[in-house]
């Protein structure tokens, strides 16, 4: 197979990491895998560094006709079997570039990744519905939760596959350990909870800050490290300041590129999101042997095994969040059991290898004209989501 991966992002986030792992993993399995990305973007640079063919295309918006023409030339020249679009704008641009009946034009089959679990009806004109209903052959949802939202929005279930995102468990386990307490000036052994996420409204870090005074009643010396940046950070910082926690018990560390090195120093990972497609940060934490407390929403219900690798709580419920965190911080044996189970579960069920194999299987079914695979349940050891290749 020849697969062209289209991504319009100019920055580097989780979706771009998945895109890069997928493109490289397919190449390593003997498939022809190429990347079309923004000029000078982190994805373009990193893909080229791995020896992948890269096509740099300036894409200035969802309806950039110049980009459509450039992509059409690439499709005509490279003639991929599959065009896999990894972002919302890529969905529009790629489908416009590949328009026309497949039999008449030889256009590639069109796969679209969907990584978020909110409704596609964010525009009152419902243009997204038209795009999802008519522009795309198959959708690749990163969790059952994402699939269920698409189905509720009217996208036919027979066009949606589920392939869980993967994490690099080896990297998380083998990273040189660096104790974050040293950066914060805290004594060794200080109870430390962390959250790694962009500050967007749906990540709801303010709920974690609101829970902190309640947690301190049970664990008086606990500290919270918030890693990440984003538009909602000033508001969350202001809340911490008003509660008297900023810089004393709640620490805002901004974006860091050493997350694998510091993740293992946490006693607990907390993710209070109100919407979540899957949450690879929670999977990274478990791969590093850190128990997780998270909201029981979206794909977090799949990423965290409640009572096995961590605890799930209702969203926007600071008392429940504080109680769950206190339970794990006070019961070290429970934390160790969650830690051990999380490492095993992530390695067996959410590996990069499983994600690449599941995606490859989706492409094969598309090219053979086969129906989508059954929606996977909680897979057993070695069972890649999306079916066998």
C-alpha positions in Angstrom: 0.0 0.0 0.0 1.0 3.6 -0.5 -0.5 5.9 2.2 -0.3 9.7 2.2 -0.8 11.3 5.6 -2.2 14.8 5.5 -1.8 17.1 8.5 -2.5 20.9 8.6 -1.1 21.7 12.1 1.7 24.1 12.5 2.5 23.0 16.1 3.3 19.8 17.8 0.7 18.0 20.0 -0.5 14.5 20.6 -2.2 14.1 17.3 1.0 14.9 15.4 2.9 12.4 17.5 0.4 9.7 16.6 0.6 10.7 13.0 4.4 10.4 13.0 4.4 7.1 14.8 1.8 5.7 12.3 3.7 6.9 9.2 7.0 5.5 10.5 5.4 2.3 11.8 3.8 1.6 8.4 7.1 2.2 6.6 8.8 -0.3 9.0 6.1 -2.9 8.1 7.0 -2.5 4.4 4.2 -0.1 3.3 4.9 3.1 1.3 4.2 5.9 3.8 4.5 9.6 3.0 3.6 12.8 4.8 2.1 16.1 3.6 2.5 18.9 6.2 2.9 22.6 6.7 6.3 24.0 5.5 8.7 24.0 8.4 6.3 22.4 10.8 7.5 20.1 13.6 5.8 17.2 11.9 7.6 17.9 8.5 11.0 18.3 10.2 10.6 15.1 12.4 9.2 13.0 9.5 12.1 14.0 7.3 14.6 13.2 10.0 13.1 9.7 10.1 13.7 9.3 6.4 10.0 9.6 5.4 9.1 11.3 2.1 7.7 14.7 3.0 5.6 17.1 0.9 5.5 20.6 2.3 2.3 22.4 1.4 1.3 25.9 2.7 -2.3 25.4 4.0 -3.8 28.7 5.2 -7.2 27.5 6.0 -10.0 25.0 5.5 -10.9 26.5 2.1 -7.5 27.4 0.7 -7.9 26.7 -3.0 -4.2 27.1 -3.6 -3.5 24.3 -1.1 -6.2 22.2 -2.8 -4.5 22.6 -6.1 -1.1 21.7 -4.7 -2.5 18.6 -3.0 -4.2 17.6 -6.2 -0.9 17.7 -8.0 0.7 15.5 -5.2 -2.1 13.0 -5.5 -1.8 12.9 -9.3 1.9 12.4 -9.0 2.1 9.9 -6.1 -1.2 8.1 -6.7 -1.6 6.8 -3.1 -4.0 4.0 -2.3 -5.1 5.7 0.9 -5.2 9.4 1.8 -5.4 9.6 5.6 -6.4 13.0 6.9 -5.4 13.7 10.5 -7.0 17.1 11.2 -10.3 18.8 10.7 -8.9 21.2 8.0 -7.0 18.3 6.4 -10.4 16.6 6.1 -11.8 19.4 4.0 -8.7 20.1 1.9 -7.9 16.5 1.2 -11.4 15.6 0.2 -11.6 18.6 -2.1 -8.3 17.7 -3.7 -9.4 14.1 -4.2 -12.9 14.9 -5.4 -14.4 12.8 -8.1 -15.7 9.1 -8.4 -12.9 6.7 -7.5 -13.5 4.5 -10.4 -13.4 7.3 -12.9 -10.5 9.3 -11.5 -8.4 6.7 -9.6 -8.6 8.9 -6.5 -7.4 7.4 -3.2 -9.7 6.0 -0.7 -10.3 8.6 2.1 -9.7 7.9 5.8 -10.2 10.6 8.4 -9.0 10.5 12.0 -11.3 11.7 14.7 -9.6 12.4 18.1 -12.2 14.4 20.1 -15.4 13.4 21.7 -17.5 16.6 21.2 -20.3 16.9 18.7 -19.5 17.7 15.1 -22.3 20.3 15.2 -20.1 23.3 16.4 -21.2 25.5 13.5 -24.8 26.6 13.4 -24.9 26.0 9.7 -24.0 22.4 10.3 -21.4 22.4 7.6 -19.4 19.8 9.5 -22.3 17.4 9.1 -22.1 17.7 5.3 -18.3 17.2 5.5 -18.6 14.1 7.7 -21.6 12.7 5.9 -20.4 13.0 2.3 -16.6 13.7 2.3 -14.8 10.6 3.5 -14.9 6.9 3.0 -14.0 5.7 6.5 -13.5 7.4 9.9 -10.9 6.2 12.4 -12.1 7.0 15.9 -9.4 6.8 18.7 -11.9 5.4 21.2 -15.4 3.9 21.5 -16.5 7.2 23.1 -15.5 9.2 20.0 -17.3 6.6 17.8 -20.4 6.9 19.9 -20.5 10.7 19.4 -20.2 10.4 15.7 -23.0 7.8 15.6 -25.3 10.0 17.7 -24.5 12.9 15.3 -25.9 10.8 12.4 -22.7 9.4 10.8 -23.3 5.8 9.7 -21.8 3.3 12.0 -20.7 1.2 9.0 -18.2 3.9 8.1 -16.5 4.2 11.5 -13.6 2.1 12.8 -12.1 2.2 16.3 -8.3 2.2 16.7 -6.9 3.3 20.1 -4.0 5.8 20.1 -0.7 4.3 21.2 2.0 5.3 23.6 5.7 4.5 23.7 5.8 2.4 26.9 9.5 1.7 26.4 10.3 5.4 26.4 8.3 6.1 29.5 9.8 3.2 31.4 13.4 3.7 30.3 13.6 7.5 30.5 16.3 8.8 32.8 14.5 9.6 36.0 14.5 13.2 37.2 12.7 14.1 40.4 10.4 17.1 39.9 10.6 17.9 43.6 14.1 19.2 43.1 12.9 21.7 40.5 10.2 22.8 42.9 12.5 23.0 46.0 10.5 20.3 47.8 12.0 17.8 50.2 12.3 14.2 49.0 9.2 12.2 49.6 6.8 15.1 49.4 3.4 13.9 48.1 3.3 15.2 44.5 0.4 15.1 42.1 0.8 16.1 38.4 -1.3 17.0 35.4 0.1 17.2 31.9 -2.3 18.9 29.4 -2.8 22.0 27.4 -4.9 24.6 29.2 -8.2 24.3 27.3 -11.7 24.7 28.7 -12.4 21.0 28.4 -9.3 20.0 30.4 -10.9 21.7 33.5 -7.7 22.2 35.5 -9.7 24.6 37.6 -11.6 21.7 39.1 -8.3 20.2 40.3 -7.3 23.5 41.9 -10.7 23.8 43.6 -10.2 20.3 45.0 -6.8 21.1 46.4 -7.9 22.8 49.7 -10.1 19.7 50.3 -7.2 17.4 49.7 -4.9 19.3 52.0 -7.3 18.5 54.9 -6.4 14.8 54.4 -2.8 15.1 53.0 -1.5 18.4 54.5 1.9 18.4 52.7 0.7 17.5 49.2 1.8 19.6 46.2 0.4 19.9 42.7 2.4 20.4 39.5 0.5 21.6 36.4 2.5 21.0 33.2 1.4 22.7 30.0 0.2 26.0 28.6 -2.8 27.4 26.8 -5.5 30.0 26.7 -7.1 29.0 30.0 -4.0 29.1 32.0 -4.3 32.7 33.3 -7.8 32.0 34.7 -6.6 28.9 36.5 -3.6 30.7 37.9 -5.9 33.5 39.1 -8.1 30.9 40.9 -5.0 29.4 42.6 -3.9 32.9 43.6 -7.3 33.7 45.1 -7.2 30.4 47.1 -3.8 31.2 48.4 -2.2 28.2 46.6 -0.2 29.8 43.8 3.5 29.0 44.1 3.0 27.5 47.6 1.0 24.3 46.9 0.0 24.6 43.3 2.9 25.1 40.7 2.5 26.1 37.1 5.4 24.8 35.1 4.4 25.7 31.6 5.3 23.5 28.6 8.2 21.1 29.2 9.9 18.7 26.8 11.1 16.4 29.6 7.8 14.9 30.6 9.0 11.2 30.2 11.9 12.0 32.6 9.8 13.7 35.3 6.5 11.7 35.0 7.8 8.8 37.1 8.6 11.1 40.0 4.8 11.7 40.5 2.9 9.9 43.2 -0.3 10.4 41.3 -1.5 11.7 37.9 -4.8 13.6 37.8 -6.9 14.4 34.8 -10.2 16.3 35.6 -11.4 16.7 31.9 -15.0 17.2 31.1 -14.4 16.0 27.5 -11.7 13.6 26.4 -11.2 11.6 23.2 -8.9 9.1 25.0 -6.0 11.0 26.8 -2.6 9.7 26.0 -1.2 11.6 28.9 -3.1 9.3 31.2 -1.7 6.3 29.3 1.8 7.8 29.5 1.4 8.1 33.3 0.4 4.5 33.6 3.2 3.4 31.4 5.6 5.2 33.8 4.0 3.4 36.7 2.0 6.3 38.1 -1.6 5.6 39.3 -4.3 7.9 37.8 -7.4 9.7 39.1 -9.6 11.0 36.3 -13.1 12.0 35.3 -15.4 9.3 34.1 -15.9 10.9 30.7 -15.3 10.1 27.1 -12.3 7.9 26.3 -10.9 8.2 29.9 -13.2 5.4 30.8 -11.3 3.3 28.3 -7.8 4.6 29.2 -8.2 4.1 33.0 -9.4 0.8 34.4 -11.4 2.0 37.4 -10.2 0.2 40.5 -7.4 -1.6 38.6 -5.0 1.1 37.4 -6.6 4.1 39.1 -9.9 5.7 40.1 -12.6 7.4 38.1 -14.8 10.1 39.5 -17.7 12.2 38.3 -16.7 15.3 36.2 -16.7 18.8 37.9 -16.9 17.3 41.3 -14.0 18.7 43.4 -15.0 16.7 46.6 -15.0 13.4 44.8 -11.7 14.2 43.1 -10.1 15.2 46.4 -11.4 12.0 48.1 -10.0 9.8 45.3 -6.6 11.5 45.3 -6.4 11.3 49.1 -7.3 7.6 49.1 -4.4 6.7 46.8 -1.9 9.1 48.5 -2.6 7.7 51.9 -2.7 4.0 50.8 0.7 3.3 49.3 -0.1 -0.4 48.8 -3.1 0.6 46.7 -1.0 3.0 44.7 1.6 0.3 44.1 -1.0 -2.2 42.9 -2.4 0.4 40.5 1.1 1.2 39.3 2.0 -2.4 38.5 -1.4 -3.0 36.8 -1.2 0.2 34.7 2.3 -0.7 33.3 1.0 -4.1 32.2 -2.2 -2.9 30.8 -0.7 -0.1 28.7 2.0 -2.3 27.3 -0.5 -5.0 26.3 -3.3 -2.9 25.0 -2.3 0.6 24.1 1.1 0.2 22.4 2.3 2.1 19.3 2.6 -1.3 17.6 -1.1 -2.1 18.3 -2.1 1.4 16.9 -0.1 0.9 13.7 -1.3 -2.7 13.2 -4.9 -1.6 13.8 -4.7 1.3 11.3 -3.0 -1.0 8.7 -5.9 -3.4 9.1 -8.4 -0.6 8.5 -6.7 0.3 5.2 -6.7 -3.3 4.1 -10.4 -3.6 4.8 -11.0 -0.4 2.8 -9.1 -1.6 -0.2 -10.8 -5.0 -0.2 -14.2 -3.5 0.2 -14.8 -5.2 3.5 -17.1 -3.9 6.3 -15.7 -2.2 9.4 -14.5 -4.4 12.2 -16.8 -5.0 15.2 -16.5 -2.3 17.8 -13.9 -3.7 20.2 -14.5 -4.2 23.9 -11.7 -4.0 26.4 -9.1 -6.1 24.4 -7.2 -8.9 25.9 -3.4 -9.2 25.8 -2.0 -8.9 22.4 -5.3 -8.1 20.7 -4.8 -4.9 18.7 -7.8 -2.6 18.4 -9.2 -2.4 14.9 -8.6 -6.1 14.2 -5.6 -8.1 12.9 -3.8 -7.0 9.9 
